[in-house]
Amino acid sequence: MKHPRMADALPILAATLTLLAACAAPTTAVPIGTAAMVAVETDAQRQYVIKRQISERERLHRVAWPLLAANAPLCGNDVRPAFGLTVWNLDNVADEFKPVARTDFSLSDRLSVQSVVPGSPSDAAGLRPGDEIVRIGGQTAPRGRNASQEFVDRLTATTADGPVVLEVARQQEPLTIELASAKSCDYGIVLEDGGQINAYADGSNIMVTRGMMRFVESDDELALVIAHELAHNAMGHVDSKQQNAVAGGVGGLLIDLLFAAGGYDTGGAFTDMGMDVGAVSYSVEFEQEADYVGMYFLERAGFGGATVADFWRRMAAEDPGSIDERWSHPTTPERFIMIELAKAEIEQKVQDGVPLVPNRRPE
Ligand SMILES: [Zn+2]
């Protein structure tokens, strides 16, 4: 990553501010409203922010769910029981949002269901957003700080003996739910703030920015992005690449930067960082593999008929340099072509009724 040189930039900024103060003053009578009006709108916007974040997370989880579940057999040891729900309480909300969360979303120190993934065990068990979790496995459900994490830990720990019995309150009415689990690839799905069009994987998680959520034109395209990052994790690219980079003489700091900044993201535009040439040439191959394996993940998760290669045409329009640049990623034309070829290969396998696993290189 190139960092701006603050020492150089500051005097220029200071001079600009002085000039503005000297010659520019507003001359129109702007209606600014009262403090009370602004306070009401502040609450309205906070409410909107929470709703928006819930719906973005809900979309991300809904699209990721079939990818993580259907591909569990290809995730090696990285497999865990999953349920397809998110829970929350006041502790999961930033302080300034707590009053709105209390009044408009009925949040308290008790856990409630935030979202349920369609087709998941939670959906099948009949859980619904807003259900308050009262008891889990016969014991009082966790409350207050870290309750969400504790709840997930307890759910996961108790699934060995079959479905978990949850007692919930729906509009104050008690309800008993038997919640089963499904096998899922053991990677967290994280919605990241920020307008950058980016997604990346760190071996344990898959991060997608809100910028990417806005860029994709369909859930199929979002699935393409998640499948690519899932492939990085499932194929162990993070470790392999780290080893490669070390062998190439790249220091630890650069490697950290590379991973933190999403050096193997889906867009060439955001990879402008100093990397050893050996690591970079290897990186292109890993990117190609993540694209290729990702296409199998898509098919296995039921996104097979989707038209997704156009994603790379639009990425080219977003960042024309990516048409030629082959720095850490394949070029966008290469990626488009490979996806079309992989799709044809997979369609043939579906027709022939052979297992949907990526072709291996000859030993
Ligand atoms: Zn990648």
Residues whose N, C-alpha, C, O or C-beta is under 5 A from the ligand:
A	BS01	ZN	Y264 D265 T266 E287 A290
